[in-house]
Amino acid sequence: MSIKDTIVDKIYQMPESLVMEVSDYIDFLLLKHDSINWQSWIQFSDSLKIAESDFSDYLPNLKDYENRLARGEIKW
C-alpha cells in the first residue's frame, strides 16, 4: 500500500470537521511550495500585520513599510 493510499484510508476514518482541517493544511502545503504564490502570501501577511497594528505604532510601521518598499521587499 502506498503512502497516499494509507493517508486516504486515515482520512476516511476521520470526522468531517477534521477532514476540513486536513484539506486546509493540504492547501497550505501546496501554497507554501508554489514560490510565487507563497511570496504573495508572505507580503499579504506582512501587510495585514501592519494594518492591524495599534495606532501608537503607526509612524514606526509606516517608516518600516516605506523602507521595505524602497528595498523592493514588497510591492505597492
Steps between C-alpha positions, in 0.01 A plus 500: 500500500640841404526791742222676309271200543583488872419870537171464312403208725572712808296789361200270454519420874485867603194709583411763240630788715848346508488426129445873443812574707699250295373664182603843628844369591542344156407835343761668723770251397418544131517877541825480696669300224385735224766769532310777319179455698696448824674836457163663436366342819801624701454853366128490578566365848757771571267769371218364715719515810577865426134580431384338823766653720425750773497864386772578755729304268377677188803720428764230561294256292463757223876558494562125496249458217659781297848352553380157391340653190826679420699177537256320271395249769133583442315653209256791499 
